[in-house]
Amino acid sequence: MKPPPFDYRAPRTTQEALDALAGGGAKVLAGGQSLIPLLTMRLAAPARLVDINGVAGLDTVEVTAEGVRVGALARHARVERDERAAAVQPLIGQALRHVAHPVIRNRGTVVGSLAHADPAAELPAVLAVLGGTVEVASARGRRAVAAADLFTGPLESCLDEDELALSAFFPAAPRLTGTAFAETARRHGDYALAGVAAVVALDDDLRVTSARAGYLGVAGVPLVLDLSEPAESAARTGDWSAVAAYARERLDPDGDIHAGAGYRRHLAGVLTERALRAAARDAVQREAR
């Protein structure tokens, strides 16, 4: 199939891009790995396509002690291979290795995935569990949007039609903090039936002080659970099954043609146990290095 007709714009500056988006009815083309299929299947019919690939200064990856800021045109593969980013916030790279296939990661963008807001995608769950932000701009000005406010429903975000997502900020992993990512898909590269991005923090005696899990594929938006209480007990006893049970009690996924609700809940519990155990181990290992 061919996409419906649209007005094509190829701005060279951020201001030109914002001017092209003003008035609404437009879609932004960055990596295009989600948008192009929607256009060709006529599931999206924007009046205007704003191709930002020629805009200078949007392909940055900035790493500081505070965290990692990824520009709108930074490709998955580049961020995945960035050793500085991995040192400051390893959860980004851990999740990116699960995104589709290398050919997709070579073109798709981190910020584009966040703006697309697919609840089965990896990066929205990562941003949510880390408490990250997205900087957006329009002809009206700029604002920072917290991950907790960004995702409003399946394939829906709080971004207005005239807004451009400029960058995403992933806070750094503090000392004595470990991360892990786990997901299960029907085939390698498919969207996950369920997935978990885990963050576990320890005190100086290597006891768990906090544990959080960000879920993909189990709700209409990325879901974050505080699992500190069961994780602290599990770390002491070595029995992490209670963490899985705790999570299952608080998850209410829908079933679909790929997996029933009960199976998806069970799977989320298994992945919770696996990811949190790995994150706690990672925290100890990072401190030992």
Salt bridges, closest charged atoms under 4 A:
ASP7 OD2 - ARG9 NE 2.99
ASP7 OD2 - ARG48 NE 3.17
GLU80 OE1 - ARG105 NE 3.02
ASP82 OD2 - ARG84 NH2 3.58
GLU135 OE2 - ARG142 NH1 3.18
ASP160 OD2 - ARG140 NH2 3.43
ASP162 OD1 - ARG140 NH2 2.80
GLU163 OE2 - ARG143 NE 2.73
ASP190 OD2 - ARG187 NE 2.99
ASP203 OD2 - ARG207 NE 3.08
ASP204 OD1 - ARG175 NH1 3.04
ASP205 OD2 - ARG207 NH2 3.17
GLU232 OE2 - ARG236 NE 2.74
GLU249 OE1 - ARG250 NH1 3.28
ASP252 OD1 - ARG265 NH2 3.55
ASP256 OD2 - ARG264 NH1 3.34
GLU273 OE2 - ARG277 NH2 2.86
GLU287 OE2 - ARG175 NH2 3.10
